[in-house]
């Protein structure tokens, strides 16, 4: 790493990621050497001109989002879109984590794999991904890194094939959560979490398009200077938010609303991702008067953690299995902000079972005081919906 790059704006210092626990450090604009007893996971660097933050989490995504060509969008086996940025983001995060954590057994549970990229018809896309990865590493001051080959990039992507589970430490990554939102120019997130013995102990959400103020209050276009949020949380220490330009972090907390009528709720933007009719029935039973706020990705968790709304409802259609990378980082961001997340039966979310969350019907998130009433409304609504079929 270039010692002149004033790196390490935000870092996680890990003392073996085990018995000694995990220490989350705050914002610093000075270069810091590695401690003898720990390792550093670099999350961002300060650009040499001192004017802006460069996050490898962001991966140049704003530029890619604006310039993305339709030819750079593919469909996976489940018909969901995947872009050059999805693959590239995963390659960069995987590569840097493994490079910065040489002393630990590296395990990454991530969304993408290289199977489709190894096909003959995908070679042009693979070259673009490799170019974008190398440009990103070079621009972020990693002068000691030789350009990655196509095979290096494929290997970095496939590092994400870990099955996770209840033992050891596993990083959990969604390189671009909310790809459809990304393609529309709306909300998306880069979500990274750490599991330790099956429990989420650390989470970071980068939300480049999320307004710095409440999303519930934005009914018109806002300046690009007023968007871009980073949320991070460590078990037992709370949740913090700061802008992606590197401003001072502030501790956030979920809404303290106790009256369901005063609560507002989030749900998925895409009707294909969650049953809006069921959410509407639940809201009616609670007496919620505000219309739903529909946005893509785990940005909903970030917005909920700072009190933009009081409830998040997610009820996928029958047959869908929730993946841990879609919720791990968001879960701890909300939990450390004072919220609670369960399945529709009130069971806590269990991230120790591998790549999937085995749930009862759906996911509900709110504050501690609203949860009993919300859970009652959810269960009553599910029974009514079942009896009407």
TAKALIN-V967744 format. One record per pair of residues at least 24 apart in sequence whose ideal C-beta (glycine too) atoms are under 10 Angstrom apart, sorted by the first residue. I is the first residue (numbers start at 1). J is the second residue. Records with the same first field share a line. If there is no record, write none. Layout:
I=J / J
This chain:
1=31 / 34 / 40 / 42 / 45 / 99 / 100 / 140 / 141 / 142 / 143 / 144 / 145
2=31 / 45 / 48 / 140 / 141 / 142 / 143 / 144 / 145
3=31 / 33 / 141 / 143 / 144
4=31 / 48 / 141 / 143
5=31 / 45 / 46 / 47 / 48 / 54 / 140 / 141 / 142 / 143
6=30 / 31 / 45 / 46 / 47 / 48 / 50 / 141
7=31 / 32 / 40 / 42 / 44 / 45 / 46 / 54 / 140 / 141 / 142
8=32 / 33 / 40 / 42 / 43 / 44 / 45 / 46
9=42 / 43 / 44 / 45 / 46 / 47 / 53 / 54 / 55 / 242 / 246
10=41 / 42 / 43 / 44 / 45 / 46 / 53 / 55 / 57 / 204 / 230 / 232 / 240 / 242 / 246 / 249
11=39 / 40 / 41 / 42 / 43 / 44 / 100
12=38 / 39 / 40 / 41 / 42 / 43 / 100 / 192 / 194 / 202 / 204 / 232 / 234
13=37 / 38 / 39 / 40 / 41
14=38 / 39 / 40 / 41 / 100 / 101 / 103 / 104 / 169 / 194 / 202
15=39
16=103 / 104 / 169
17=41 / 101 / 103 / 104 / 105 / 168 / 169 / 171 / 194 / 196 / 201 / 202
18=104 / 168 / 169 / 196 / 197
21=196 / 201 / 234 / 235 / 236
22=169 / 194 / 196 / 201 / 202 / 234 / 235 / 236 / 237
23=234 / 237
24=201 / 202 / 204 / 232 / 233 / 234 / 235 / 236 / 237 / 238 / 240
25=234
26=232 / 240 / 242 / 248 / 249
27=53 / 240 / 242 / 246 / 247 / 248 / 249
29=53 / 246
34=100
38=103
39=100 / 101 / 102 / 103 / 104
40=100 / 101
41=96 / 97 / 99 / 100 / 101 / 171 / 192 / 194 / 202 / 204
42=96 / 97 / 99 / 100 / 140 / 141 / 142
43=93 / 96 / 100 / 192 / 204 / 206 / 230 / 232
44=140 / 206 / 230 / 244 / 246
45=139 / 140 / 141 / 142
46=141 / 246
47=139 / 140 / 141 / 246
48=141
50=246
51=245 / 246
52=244 / 245 / 246
53=228 / 230 / 242 / 243 / 244 / 245 / 246 / 247
54=136 / 139 / 140 / 141 / 244 / 246
55=140 / 190 / 204 / 206 / 208 / 228 / 230 / 244 / 246
56=89 / 92 / 93 / 95 / 96 / 97 / 136 / 137 / 139 / 140 / 142 / 190 / 206
57=89 / 92 / 93 / 175 / 189 / 190 / 191 / 192 / 204 / 205 / 206 / 207 / 208 / 230 / 244
58=89 / 136 / 140 / 190 / 206 / 208 / 228 / 230 / 244
59=85 / 86 / 88 / 89 / 90 / 91 / 92 / 93 / 132 / 133 / 136 / 140 / 175 / 176 / 190 / 206 / 208
60=85 / 88 / 89 / 92 / 132 / 135 / 136 / 139 / 140
61=85 / 88 / 89 / 136 / 175 / 176 / 182 / 188 / 190 / 206 / 208 / 209
62=185 / 208 / 209 / 224 / 227 / 228 / 244
63=132 / 135
64=88 / 89 / 132 / 136 / 176 / 182
65=176 / 181 / 182 / 183 / 184 / 185 / 186 / 188 / 208 / 209
66=185
68=182 / 183 / 185
69=128
70=183
71=124 / 125 / 128
72=124 / 125 / 128 / 129 / 132 / 183
73=125 / 179 / 183
74=116 / 117 / 121 / 122 / 125
75=116
76=111 / 112 / 113 / 115 / 116 / 179
77=115 / 116
78=320
79=272
80=111 / 179 / 180 / 272 / 273
81=176 / 179 / 180 / 182 / 183
82=111 / 112 / 116 / 117 / 125 / 175 / 176 / 179
83=125 / 129 / 175 / 176 / 179 / 182 / 183
84=125 / 126 / 128 / 129 / 131 / 132 / 133
85=129 / 132 / 175 / 176 / 179 / 182 / 183 / 188 / 190
86=110 / 111 / 112 / 129 / 157 / 174 / 175 / 176 / 177 / 179 / 182 / 188
87=111 / 112 / 113 / 114 / 116 / 117 / 122 / 125 / 126 / 128 / 129 / 130 / 132 / 133 / 153 / 154 / 156 / 157 / 175 / 176
88=112 / 128 / 129 / 130 / 131 / 132 / 133 / 134 / 135 / 136 / 153 / 156 / 157 / 175 / 176
89=129 / 132 / 133 / 136 / 157 / 173 / 174 / 175 / 176 / 190
90=114 / 129 / 133 / 153 / 156 / 157 / 158 / 159 / 160 / 173 / 174 / 175 / 176 / 190
91=129 / 130 / 132 / 133 / 136 / 137 / 148 / 152 / 153 / 154 / 155 / 156 / 157 / 158 / 159 / 160 / 175
92=132 / 133 / 134 / 136 / 137 / 140 / 142 / 148 / 153 / 156 / 175 / 190
93=156 / 159 / 160 / 171 / 173 / 174 / 175 / 190 / 192
94=153 / 155 / 156 / 157 / 158 / 159 / 160 / 171 / 173 / 175
95=133 / 137 / 142 / 145 / 148 / 152 / 153 / 155 / 156 / 157 / 159
96=136 / 137 / 140 / 142 / 145 / 156
97=156 / 159 / 171 / 173 / 192 / 194
98=155 / 156 / 159 / 171
99=137 / 142 / 144 / 145 / 156
101=169 / 171
104=168 / 169
105=168 / 169 / 170
106=159 / 162 / 169 / 170 / 171
107=159 / 160 / 161 / 162 / 163 / 164 / 165 / 168 / 169 / 170 / 171 / 172 / 195
108=156 / 157 / 158 / 159 / 160 / 161 / 162 / 164 / 170 / 171 / 172 / 173 / 192 / 325
109=159 / 160 / 161 / 162 / 163 / 164 / 165 / 170 / 171 / 172 / 173 / 174 / 193 / 195 / 323 / 324 / 325 / 328 / 351 / 354 / 355
110=157 / 158 / 159 / 160 / 161 / 162 / 171 / 172 / 173 / 174 / 175 / 192 / 323 / 325 / 355
111=160 / 172 / 173 / 174 / 175 / 176 / 177 / 179 / 191 / 323 / 324 / 325 / 326 / 355
112=157 / 158 / 160 / 161 / 173 / 174 / 175 / 176 / 325
113=154 / 157 / 158 / 159 / 160 / 161
114=151 / 153 / 154 / 155 / 156 / 157 / 158 / 160 / 161
115=154 / 157 / 158
117=150 / 153 / 154 / 157 / 158
118=150 / 154 / 158
123=150
126=150 / 153 / 154 / 157
127=153
129=153 / 154 / 157
130=154
133=157
160=325 / 355
161=355
162=354 / 355
163=353 / 354 / 355 / 356
164=195 / 198 / 324 / 325 / 328 / 351 / 352 / 353 / 354 / 355 / 356
165=195 / 197 / 198 / 351 / 352 / 353 / 354 / 355
166=195 / 197 / 198 / 199 / 350 / 351 / 352 / 353 / 354
167=195 / 196 / 197 / 198 / 352
168=195 / 196 / 197 / 198
169=194 / 195 / 196 / 197 / 201 / 202
170=194 / 195 / 196 / 197 / 198 / 324 / 328 / 351 / 352 / 354
171=195 / 202 / 325 / 328
172=200 / 202 / 203 / 323 / 324 / 325 / 326 / 327 / 328 / 329 / 351 / 355
173=325 / 328 / 329
174=205 / 297 / 298 / 323 / 324 / 325 / 326 / 327 / 328 / 329 / 330
175=325
176=297
177=205 / 207 / 296 / 297 / 298 / 299 / 301 / 325 / 326 / 327 / 329 / 330
178=207 / 209 / 268 / 269 / 270 / 273 / 295 / 296 / 297 / 298 / 299 / 300 / 326
179=296 / 297
180=268 / 269 / 270 / 272 / 273 / 296 / 297
181=209 / 268 / 269 / 270 / 295 / 296 / 297 / 299
182=208 / 209 / 296 / 297
183=296
184=209 / 269 / 296
185=209
186=269 / 295 / 296 / 297 / 299
187=211 / 215 / 227 / 269 / 294 / 295 / 296 / 297 / 298 / 299 / 300 / 302 / 303
188=295 / 296 / 297 / 298 / 299
189=229 / 231 / 296 / 297 / 298 / 299 / 300 / 301 / 302 / 329 / 330
190=230 / 297 / 298 / 329
191=231 / 297 / 298 / 299 / 301 / 302 / 325 / 326 / 327 / 328 / 329 / 330 / 333
192=232 / 325 / 328 / 329
193=233 / 298 / 324 / 325 / 327 / 328 / 329 / 330 / 331 / 332 / 333 / 351
194=234 / 235 / 328 / 329 / 332
195=324 / 328 / 351 / 352
196=235
197=352
198=350 / 351 / 352 / 353
199=235 / 332 / 350 / 351 / 352
200=233 / 235 / 324 / 327 / 328 / 329 / 330 / 331 / 332 / 333 / 335 / 336 / 349 / 351 / 352
201=233 / 234 / 235 / 236 / 332
202=232 / 233 / 234 / 235 / 237 / 328 / 329 / 332 / 336
203=231 / 232 / 233 / 234 / 235 / 239 / 298 / 301 / 327 / 328 / 329 / 330 / 331 / 332 / 333 / 334 / 335 / 336
204=230 / 231 / 232 / 233 / 234 / 329 / 332 / 333
205=229 / 230 / 231 / 232 / 233 / 239 / 241 / 297 / 298 / 299 / 301 / 302 / 305 / 329 / 330 / 332 / 333
206=230 / 231 / 232 / 244 / 298 / 299 / 302 / 329
207=231 / 241 / 244 / 295 / 297 / 298 / 299 / 300 / 301 / 302 / 303
208=244 / 299
209=295 / 296 / 297 / 299
210=241 / 243 / 244 / 295 / 297 / 299 / 300 / 302 / 303 / 306 / 308
211=299 / 303 / 308
212=241 / 242 / 243 / 244 / 245 / 247 / 306
213=306 / 308
214=264 / 293 / 303 / 306 / 307 / 308 / 309
215=266 / 293 / 295 / 299 / 300 / 302 / 303 / 304 / 306 / 308 / 309
216=264 / 266 / 290 / 291 / 293 / 303 / 307 / 308 / 309
217=308
218=293 / 308
229=299 / 302 / 303 / 306
230=302
231=298 / 299 / 301 / 302 / 303 / 305 / 306 / 329 / 330 / 332 / 333 / 334 / 336 / 337
232=329 / 332 / 333 / 336
233=305 / 329 / 330 / 331 / 332 / 333 / 334 / 335 / 336 / 337
234=332 / 336
235=332 / 335 / 336
236=336
237=336
238=305 / 336 / 337 / 338
239=301 / 302 / 305 / 306 / 332 / 333 / 334 / 335 / 336 / 337 / 338 / 339
240=305 / 333 / 336 / 337
241=302 / 305 / 306 / 333 / 337
250=306
251=306 / 336 / 337
252=302 / 304 / 305 / 306 / 307 / 308 / 333 / 334 / 336 / 337 / 338
253=305 / 306 / 307 / 336 / 337 / 338 / 339 / 367
254=304 / 305 / 306 / 307 / 308 / 309 / 310 / 334 / 335 / 336 / 337 / 338 / 339 / 340 / 365 / 366 / 367 / 368 / 370
255=304 / 305 / 306 / 307 / 308 / 309 / 310 / 311 / 337 / 338 / 339 / 366 / 367 / 369 / 370
256=307 / 310 / 338 / 367 / 368 / 369 / 370
257=307 / 309 / 310 / 311 / 366 / 367 / 369 / 370
258=310 / 367 / 368 / 369 / 370 / 373
259=286 / 287 / 310 / 369 / 370 / 373
260=285 / 286 / 287 / 288 / 289 / 310 / 311 / 366 / 370 / 373 / 374 / 377
261=286 / 287 / 288 / 289 / 290
262=287 / 288 / 289 / 290 / 310 / 370
263=287 / 288 / 289 / 290 / 309 / 310 / 311 / 366 / 367 / 370 / 373 / 374
264=288 / 289 / 290 / 291 / 292 / 293 / 308 / 309 / 310 / 311
265=290 / 291 / 292 / 293 / 294 / 300 / 304 / 309 / 310 / 311 / 312 / 313 / 364 / 365 / 366 / 374
266=292 / 293 / 294 / 295 / 299 / 300 / 301 / 303 / 304 / 308 / 309 / 310 / 311 / 312 / 313 / 314 / 365
267=292 / 293 / 294 / 295 / 300 / 309 / 311 / 312 / 313 / 314 / 315
268=292 / 294 / 295 / 296 / 297 / 300 / 312 / 313 / 314 / 315 / 316
269=293 / 294 / 295 / 296 / 297 / 300
270=294 / 296
271=317
272=316 / 317 / 320
273=314 / 315 / 316 / 317 / 320 / 326
274=312 / 313 / 314 / 315 / 316 / 317 / 320 / 362 / 363
275=313 / 314 / 315 / 316 / 317 / 318 / 361 / 362 / 385
276=313 / 315
277=315 / 381 / 385
278=313 / 315 / 344 / 361 / 362 / 378 / 381 / 382 / 384 / 385
279=311 / 312 / 313 / 314 / 315 / 362 / 364 / 378 / 381
280=313 / 381
281=377 / 378 / 380 / 381 / 382 / 384 / 385
282=311 / 313 / 315 / 364 / 374 / 376 / 377 / 378 / 379 / 380 / 381 / 382 / 385
283=311 / 313 / 374 / 377 / 381
284=377 / 381
285=373 / 374 / 376 / 377 / 378 / 380 / 381 / 384
286=311 / 370 / 373 / 374 / 376 / 377 / 378 / 381
287=373 / 377
288=374 / 377
297=326 / 330
298=325 / 326 / 327 / 328 / 329 / 330 / 331 / 333 / 334
299=330
300=330 / 334 / 365
301=327 / 329 / 330 / 331 / 332 / 333 / 334 / 335 / 337 / 339 / 341 / 365
302=329 / 330 / 333 / 334 / 337
303=334
304=330 / 333 / 334 / 337 / 339 / 341 / 365 / 366 / 367
305=330 / 332 / 333 / 334 / 335 / 336 / 337 / 338 / 339 / 365
306=333 / 334 / 337
307=337 / 338 / 339 / 367
309=365 / 366
310=339 / 365 / 366 / 367 / 369 / 370 / 374
311=339 / 364 / 365 / 366 / 367 / 370 / 371 / 374 / 377
312=339 / 341 / 363 / 364 / 365 / 366
313=344 / 362 / 363 / 364 / 365 / 366 / 374 / 378
314=341 / 343 / 344 / 359 / 361 / 362 / 363 / 364 / 365
315=344 / 361 / 362 / 363 / 364 / 378 / 381 / 382 / 385
316=359 / 361 / 362 / 363
318=361
320=359 / 362
321=355 / 356 / 357 / 358 / 359
322=349 / 356 / 357 / 358 / 359 / 362 / 363
323=354 / 355 / 356 / 357
324=349 / 350 / 351 / 352 / 353 / 354 / 355 / 356 / 357
325=351 / 355
326=357 / 363
327=351 / 357 / 359 / 363 / 365
328=357
330=363 / 365
331=357 / 363 / 365
334=365 / 366 / 367
335=365
337=367
338=367 / 368
339=365 / 366 / 367 / 368 / 370 / 371
340=364 / 365 / 366 / 367 / 368 / 369 / 370 / 371 / 374
341=365 / 366 / 371
342=366 / 371 / 374 / 375 / 378
343=378
344=375 / 378 / 379 / 381 / 382
345=375 / 378 / 379 / 382
346=371 / 372 / 374 / 375 / 376 / 378 / 379
